[in-house]
Amino acid sequence: MTRYQFQDRERKALEKLNIPLVIYQLIDKRVVTILVTDGMCKLMGDSRENITKLFDEDMYRDTHPDDKARVADAALKFALGGDKFDCVYRTLSHIINDYVIIHSHGEHFFTEDGTMLSSTIYMVEGMGEDFENPLTEKLASNFRDMMSKESLIRDNFYDTLTGLPNMSYFLALADAGKQAIIDEGKTPGIVFFDFTGMKYFNEKFGLKEGDNLLSAFGDILRKYFSNENCGRMGSDHFAVFTQMEEIEATLQNIFKDMKRANDGKTLPVHVGIYSMAFEDVPASSACDRAKIVSDKEKGAYLSKYAFYDENTHVVASHYEYVINTFEKAIREGWIQPYYQQIMRSVNGRVCDEEALARWIDPARGIIPPNHFIYVLEDAKLIHKLDLYILECVLRDLEDVVKKGFQIVPVSINLSKYDFELCDIVDEIKKRVEASTISSEMITIEITESVSTLDEEFVSDQIRRFHDAGFKVWMDDFGSGYSSLNMLQKFDFDLIKLDMRFMREFGMSKKNHVIVKELIQMITKLGIDTIVEGVETIEQVKFLREVGCSKMQGFYFAKPIPLDEWYTIYGARVGNVIEVFEESDYYATVGKVNIIEPVVNDDYNWDSNEFFGQIPTGVVEIREDSTYILRYNRNFAKFLMKTGYLDEVDLGNAMIQQKKEPTKDFMDAVKKCNNVDKWVHVENMQDEDYYSSFFIRKIAVNPIHGYKAYEVAILSIAKD
């Protein structure tokens, strides 16, 4: 779909409007800006060009972090065809350097050629002393003055769906009503309600039924609290201000009522409670704190409540610190990529690296990724982090090349929010094309959380990455319920198994079976595998035997910054780096199915016709020796019985055989070189054993000319 173009006369007339209005169009699942009026330019105090660029690239840049997700979700629902857009939120005014409340209202309309556009009007709730500039009304902690203004009419402060006060009016009422509760000898507080599973509810029952549920919940709140003590904070969020005495009993009654609400088509609610006994703060801050508590254990599908306490306060303070310091941390270089090497199972060499964001804060020391990634996702800033890490990676790779070191592809991690906040494919392409690094040296890692996005949209983004020359990996496979679904729906180049499989490796043999079957299934689909979290030689042995393509973990290397890698390789003590030109050769060897070899193309036989595992492996023939590149357990047992390797060799990569193959075996190898199919050899004698096997050539090393052959042993008999 192309961007709609107004006629020149029509565009000029619309742009001259003194109303703060913007017209948008939905193109490829993204909202793009079509037209900005003079009124909007005056409201924001900026040029039309700058406003258009901001709205297209980072529309919610200045929105309050706790409002961003709500506004973005509501706007996207509207853009996708929702009836109307009516949202109140806080945004930062650069004129007064503080937050103001914006009320935005949008509707769809169709042009003569049938294009659907959306017009949104933006209004500041309240007037300041400077009537020439409406952005002079600060978002104060107390709204008494705002409430006294004649401009505050009832229709502007009530939610049209539920009839409850909207966010701005609710906060004003809460601040004004706090003293009355105190005067009664009670403790005031804010209770925040958040539905869990609303997105899936709307998908299952439709948006109309979702609205019915929200309306029913509004009625339930009115039953226990007066209408003016409640507020709809936007989307599926509600709040009440009330006395804290007996609040737990009241919530239990609300939970019971919710089970019967909307004719049984209902959802659980997560509730956060902030009592002013902890600290007397403005209603807006109390509401923020109550929301933080409600966000705990988001995945729990049951109604529950929790109080804001000292532990939560520490977390909340950290949350604010991350938000307020993030931009500076990037400017000052406190955030930087640490690189963890990934080893190819076939040759035991470094074939890839993963770039992991690390925050080394001068005031707080090391801030772990799980302490800032979720904050940036929640605040809709994660795309800035991910693109910054990409820029660092490109700069580092260029530096490595200048110093004459070998480079390997580096993977960067993307959040599902990257795809919602910007055109992440285009942003990555632009940065790579502006560098001297080719796209084949940058790999994209996507977590399975993208399954919550539109399936067709995700498939299209993966295709666009592939068209631009990037490989796309699925990260954390097995960490959620949708993993198997994603294998079927999306075209990934590699699947990375979640590290929890290795954490539980020694706990149960069931884990071994699961990992083996997962790797086997993925291999049959023609997809490579990585297992992360590898820490012991026992894990390495197992993963090589079951056909895992690549391995990552502390057993091989920890994530460290680039300058430390320079020190290691300067001392010539690091892991061997794979020559990039040999990558395809080893990748081909790594894709061979050594668990269930299939030779049906040439013979009416495959391993499924037999009980037990067929001894299968891959050998590499060189001019002076033979190496075992891959093996399953039974193949290794046979080679040990016939004296080609020892038990201590298992787990190592590229094992040199203890003795040379027999003449019959080498004759079969020569025959393989002349035919493009399996060769069948019967009754070959080796030591005290007779064996029948299949053999085929699978790849040739482009640099050294070494040849790799797959061997599947059909039968073994002792003399």
N, C-alpha and C positions, 0 to 999 in steps of 0.2 A: 504494500500500500504506500502511495506517495503522499507527501505533505500537501494539504489543501492550500490553494492560492486564491486570495480574494482579488477581485478586480481593483485596479489602482484607485479609482474614485471611491469605491466602497471601502477599501482599506483606510484611505485618508480620513473619510468621514467617521469611521469607527475609532480610529486612533485619537481623534480630537475630543472624544467624549471625556467629560470631567469626572466620570464615575470610575472608581478603582476596579477595573474589570480586566480579566484575562480570558482568552479563548484558547482551548486546548483541543488536541486530537489524539486518539489512541492509535499508535502505529507500531506494529510488531510487539504488542503487549506493553509498550512503554508510552507514557504520556509526554507529548511534545507540545511546545508553546507555539501557537499560531499567530496570536495578536495580543499586544499590550497597549492599553489606553493611556492618554496623558494623565488621567486621574490616578492610575496605578503608579506612574512615574513620580507624581507629586507625593503620593502616600509613602513610597519607599525612599524618595530623595535620591533617585539614581536614573541613569539613562535607560531608554527602551532596550538598547542592545545588551547592556549589562544584566538587566532583569531577565531578558529572554535566555541569555547564557546561563544565568544562575538557576532558573527554573528547569532548564533542560538537563543540567549536569548535577545539581545538588539542591533540589527544591526545598528540602527540609534542613538546610545547613544551620539556620538560626533558630529553628524550633526548639523549645525546651526538651531536653533529653527524655523526660518522662511522658511527653506528649507525642513524640515522633512516631512511635509504632502505631498508636491509635489513629493519628491523622493519616499516616501512609496507608493503613489498612482501609480506612473509610474512603479515602480518595480513590484507591484502586478499585474498590467495590463499585463506586460510582462510575468510574471510567469504563468498567467492564459492562455497564448497562444498568446500574442501579437507578432508581427513579430520580432521586435528588441527593445533593450533597449539602449537609448542614453541619458544620463543625466549628467548635470554639476551642481555641488552643493558645498557648503562650509562645511568643516569638521575641527574639532579641532585637531591640531597636538600636541601631548603631548611632542614632542621633543622641539618645539619652543614655546609652550604654546600660540598659536595663530591660527587663521583660515587659511587654505589653500584651493585652488580650486581643486576639483577632477573631472575628466571627466571619467565616466564609460560607457562602451559599452558592450552590451551582445547579444548573439544569442542562439537559441535552436539547439540541435542536438539529434539524437536518437541512442541508443546503439543497439547491435545486437539482444537483446531480446525485443526491441520495447520500452524501457523506455526512456521518454523524459527528458533530462537534459539541463541545461542552463549554459553556460560559460560567465563570465563577466571579462573584462579587466579593470584595474584601472590605470589611468594616472594622474600625477600631472601636471597641466597646468603651465609650466615655470620651469626653472632650477635655482637652487641657486648656491652659490659659492662653496658649498661642493658637488662635483660630486659623492661622495660615498653615500650620503644620500639625495635623491630628496626632502625630506620633510623639506627643508630649505628656500623655497620661500614663504614668508609671503604674506597673503592677505592684501595688502596695500590699503589705501584710494585713492591713485593716481596710475594709471596703466601705466604711460608714459614709465617708464623703461622697464616694461614687453613688451610693444608694440614694443620697439626698438630691442628686441632680435630676432635674425635670426630664432630661432626655432618656432616663431609664424607664421605659414603658414595659408593661408586663409581657407583651408578646415577644420582646427581644430576649427574655431571660428564662423562658420555659421551653423544655424539650417538646417538640411537636408530636413525637411518638408516644411518650409515656405521660406527658403532662407534668413531669417533675421539673424543678428548677434545673437549668443547665449549669455547666461547670462554674462560670464566672459568678452567676447569681448565688449558687450554692455556697461558694467560698465566702461571699459577702455576708450571707445569712449566718454562716457558721461563726464567723468572727464576731458578728453583732450579737448572736445568741449565746455565746460562751459565758458571759457574765451572769446571765439569768440562771444558768445551771449552777454556777458557783454560789450565787446568792441563796439558792435552795439548799446549800450544804452538800451538794453532790459534786462528782468529779466529771468534767466534760471530756469528750474524746471524739475521734473520727473512726468510723468503721468503713472499710473499703471492700467492695464486692467485685469479683472477677469471674465470669463464666469460664469453664474449662471445656474445650471441644466445640466452640461456636462455629469454627470454620467447617468442620465436618458435618455439624448439624445443618448448616445452611446448604451444604452440598447434597445432603440426604433428603431434607424436607423442603428446601427452597427458602429464599430470602423472606418471603411473606410469612412463612411459619416461624422463621427466626424473629421477625418483628413481633409476632403474636406472643412469643415466649418472653421477650423483653418487656412488652406491655404487661403481661401477667406478673412478672417479677416486680414491676413498678407498683402494681396493686397490692402485692404482698408487703412491700416496704411501707406503703401507706397504712396498712393494717396495724403495724406495730409502732410506727413513728408518724408524726404529722407530715403532711405533704411538704411543708416548707423546711422540714428537717432532713429531707432527702434530696438527692441530686443525681442526674444522669451525667456521668463524666465523659460520655462519648463512647461509641461502639458498644461493647458489652460490659462496660464498667459503670458501677454505681457507688454512691457513698451516702452515709448518713452522719449527722452530728447529734450526739445524744449523751446522756449520763452513762457512766461505766458500770454503775451498780446493776447487777442482774443481767448484764449484757450477754453472758454465756447462755443463760436459760432462754433468752429471747432468740438467740441465733439457732439454738436447737429446734425451736418451734418453726423458725423460718425454713430450716432444712427439711422438716417434715412437710410443710406446705409446698415446698418446691417439688417434692416427689409426686404430688398430685396436680401440679400446675399444668396448664395448657393441654388438658386431656391426656396427661401422661407423657406427652412429647416434651421432655425437659432435659436439663443438664445439671451437673453438680456446680457448686460455686466455691471458690476459694476466698477466704475472708481474712483481711489483715486488720488488726485493732491497734490504734494508737491512743493511749491514755495520756491526758495532760498531766497526770501525776508523775510521769517520767520527766517531762520538761514542758513548760508552758511556751508553746511556739505558735506562730500564725497558722490559720487553718490550711493554707496552701502547703506549708511545710509538714503539718500533721498528716495531711492527705497523702503527700509524697511518701512519708514514712510508713503509713498504713499500707500503701500499695506495695512497697518493698516486701513487707511481710507476706502479703497475699501471693506474691510471685514465687515464694518458696515451694519447692517440690511441684513444679508446674505439671509434671507428668502424672501426678496422682489423680485418678479419675474417681474422686469422691468429694463430697462437701466436707470442708474442714476449716478451722480458724486457728489463728496464732496471734500472739501479742508481740508488739515491738518491745525489745528488751536491750540490755547492754551489749550482748553479742551482735544483735541486729544493728545496733548503732555503729559498732566498729565497721561492719560490712558496708553500711550506708555511707559512712565517712570515706571509706576506701572508694566506693562507687563514685562519689562526687570528686574525689582527688583524681581518679583516672580521667573522668570527663574533662575536668578543668585543666589538666596538665598535658593531655594527649597531644595537642598541636605543638606545644613547646617541646615535648619529648621527641617529636619527629624533627623539629628544627635543630635541636641540640644534638641529635644523634644518639639519644639515650636508648632508642629502640633500634635494633640492628638484627640482621639475619644470623643465626647460628646454623652451621651446615652439618648434617648427619649423613654419613656415607651409606650407600646401599650396595650390597655385594651380590654379584651374580653367582648362583649356586654352581653352575657348570665349571667356571674357571677360578672362583674365589677372588675375583678382582672387583674393584669399585666400578660399577657401571652407571650409577646415578647418585645424586645427592638430593636431600630434601632440605629446603630452606625453612627454618622455624623461627618465628618472631620471638625475640627476647628483649625485655625491658629492664635495663640496668639504671635504676633511679638514684641520683646523687643524695636524695633525702631518705628514701625508703629502702635502698638496696635493690636486690633482685625482686621484681614483681613477676611471679609465675604466670605463664600464659592463661591458665584457668582462672586467674584473678583479674585479667583485663580483657580477654577476648570476648567473654559473654557481655561485659559492660559495653564494649564498642558495638557489639551486635544489637544490644537492646537500645542503644542510643542512635542506631543507624549511621555509625561512623566506620563500620568495619571495612567498607570498600576503600576508604582512604588508607587504612593500614595495609591492606593486601596489595594495593597498587604501589604504595611506598616500598614495601618489601621487594616487589618485582623490580623497581628502579634500583634498589640496592644490589640485587642479584645481578642485574645487567652490568652495573658498574663494576662489581667484583669480578665477574667473568672476563670483562675486558682487561682488567688489571692482571688476572691470572695469565691470559694470553700474552700480554706484553712482557711478563716475566719469563715466558717460555715454558710454562708448565702445561701438562695435558689437562684438558677440561672434559667433563662429562655432563650430560643433561641434568638440569636442576629443576626439581618440582616445587611449585608454589601452591599453597592451600587457598581455596576460595570458599567463602561462606555462601549459603543460599541467598543471603541478603544482598550480596554483590550483584546478583542478577536482577534484583528489584530496584536497587538504588542508582544504577547506571547501566549503560551498554558495556558490560564488562569485557565482552569479546573485542569490541572496537577499541576500548581503552588499552587493553593489553597489546593488541596489534600495533597501535600507534607507538607505544613505548619501545617495543621490540624493533620495529622498522626504523626507529630513530637511532638505534644502537648499531654496533658492529656485530652483534650476536644473532645467529639465525634462529628461526622459530623451532627448529628441531632440537635446540639446546634448552628449551623451556618446556616443561611438562606441567599440565594443569591437574591438580588434585581437587576433586569435588566430593563432599560428604553425601551420604545417603539422605540427608535432610532436604536435598533438592526435590525429593519425591513429593514434598508437600506443595510444590509449584505445579503449574500447568504442564502436563506430560508432553504435549506437542511443543510447547515453548522450550522445555529443557532439551528435548531431542534436537530441536533446531539449533540451540546454542552449541551443543556438542558437535553437530555437523559443521557449524561455522568455524569452530576451533580446528577441526580436522582439515577443512578447506584451506585454512591459513597455515597449515603445517605443524600444528601442535598436537602432541599426544594427550589423551585425556584418561586419567586414572580415577577409579572410584575408591575413596578413602574410607576406612573404618567399617569395612564389610562385616556384618554380623553384630553390629552394635545396636541395631534396631529391627523392627518387625518387617520392614519393607525391602530388605536386601535382595531376596530372591526375585521379587517383583522387578527390581531395577535391572537385574541381569537380563531379563526378558525384554524390557522396554527400551533400554538405552545401549548405545554402541560404545562401550569402554574398551580401551586398549589393554588395561591391566586392572586387576582387582587386588586391593590391599586388605588383608585380613586383620581385623582389630586385634590389638595386643593382648586383650583379655584371654584369647585362646592360649597364648604362651604363659600367662600368669597362672592359668588353671592346668597347665600341661602335666604337672606331677601329681595332680589331685585324683585323677580318674582315667582309666583306659578309654572311657567313653569319649573323652576329649580327643584322643588320638584318632579314633574312628571318625569323628565329626570332621576334624581337620583334613584327614586323608580323603574323605569323600567329597568335601568341598573343593579341594584342590583338583581332584579327579574330574569333577563336574565342570569346573571353570576351564580346565585344560581341554576338555572335549569341545567346549565352545570356541576353542582357538584363541583364548585369552590368557595372557601371562598372569602370574600371581606373585605377590609379596606377602610375607608374614612379618609383622613388626613386633618388637618386644623380645627379640631373640637374645638370650643371656647365657645359655649353657651349651656345652659341646653335645650333650644328649639331644637337645632341641635341634642343633645343626645336623646331626646324623639322621634324625628322624625326617626332617624336612627335605634333605637331599634324597632320601630313600623314597619318599612319597611324591617326588616330582615338583617341589616348589621351585619356581623360576628364580626368585630373588629373595634375599633376607636382609633384615634391618634390625639393629638392636645394639645394646651396650657390649655384647660379646665381640662385635667388630669395631664399633666406634661410638663415642658419645657426640652429641651436638656441640660444636665449638666454633668460635668466630674465625674469620678468614686468616687473621694474622697468626693464630696458633697453628693453622694448617701449614702456613709458610714455614714456621719454625720446625714442624715435624718433617716436612719433606725436604727442607734444607739440610736436616740431619740424616736424611735417607733412611728413616725408620718407619715411614707410614705404610699403609696398605698399598698394594700395587694398583695403579690406575689402568683400566681397560683402554686399549687403543680403539678409538672411535670407529675406525674403518673395519674393525673386526666384530663390531657389535651385532650386525645382522647375522653373521655366522653363528655366534654363540646364542643369539636369540632363537635361531632355527633349531639348534640342538636342544635348547631349553623347552621348546614346545612339544618335543617328542613325548608321546604317551607311554611311559614305561610301566604304568600300572595295568593297563589293558591294551596291549599292542593289537592293532587291527591290520590284517593282510588280505582282507576280502577282495580288494581290487585285483589281486593276482591269484589268489587261491580261495577255495570255498572253506575258509577257516577263520575263526578269531578266538580270542582268549575266553570269551564268554561261554564257549562250548565245553570248557573244562573246569574242574573243581580246583581251587587253589590259585595262587598267583603264578603266572608264567614268568620264569626268570628272564628279565629284560634289562638291557642297558645300552649305553652308547660308548663306543670306543673310537679313539682318534689314532690313525696310523700316520706315523712320521717316518722319515728315512731311516732313523737310527733306533727308534723305539716305539712302543705302543702305550697309549694312556687311556685310562678309564675315566670318561667324563661324567657319565651318569649311570645309576644302577638302582634297581629295587632290591629288597632284602634277599630274595631268593637267588637273584643273579650274583650278588656279593657272596652268598654262601657257596655257590658252585665254584666261583673263582678262588675262594679260599681253599676248598677241597682239592682243587687242581693246581694249587701253588702259584697263582697269579698275583695274589695280594694277601696281606695279613689283617687280622682283626684291628690292629692299631691304625691301619690306614683309613678305616671307615670314618667318615666325617670330613676328611680332607678333600680338597678340590683337585682335579686333574691328577689322579693317582697313576704313577708310572708302574707298569706291570713288572713283577719280579722276574719274569722270563718272557721270551718271545713266543708268539702264537705258533701253532703247528703249520706244516706245509699245506695241509688240506684247508685250513682256515684261510690262509693267505691266497690260495687258489680261488676260494669263494669270493674273497675281497676283489681280486682282479676281475672276476666275472661281473661283479656288481658295477665296476667302473664302465663296463661296456653296455649295460642294459639299465633302463630306467624303471626297474621293478624289483620286487623281492626275489632273492635267490634261495632255493631250498637245498639244504645239505643234509644227507642222511648218514648215520653211523660213523661219525668222525671220532677217532680214538684220541684221547688225551689223558695221559697217566693211566689209571685203571678204569676210566669211564668212557662210555660210548654215548654220544649225544647227537640228536637231530635238531637242526635249528633253521631259522629264517634270518637273512641278512640283507640289508639294503643301504645304499649310499644316501646320505641325507644332506650333506653340505660340504663345501670346500672353503678353507680359510683363504681370504683374498690376498693376504700378505705373504704367508709362508707356504701356502699350497697344501697344508695338512688336510686330510679327508676324514670326515666323521661318518660312522656307520652305526645303524641300529641293529641290535642282535636280539632275537627272541628265541629262547631255547624251548623246543617242543617236548623233548623227552631226554631223560638221563638214565643210563643203566650202568651198573658197576660190573666189571668183568668177573 
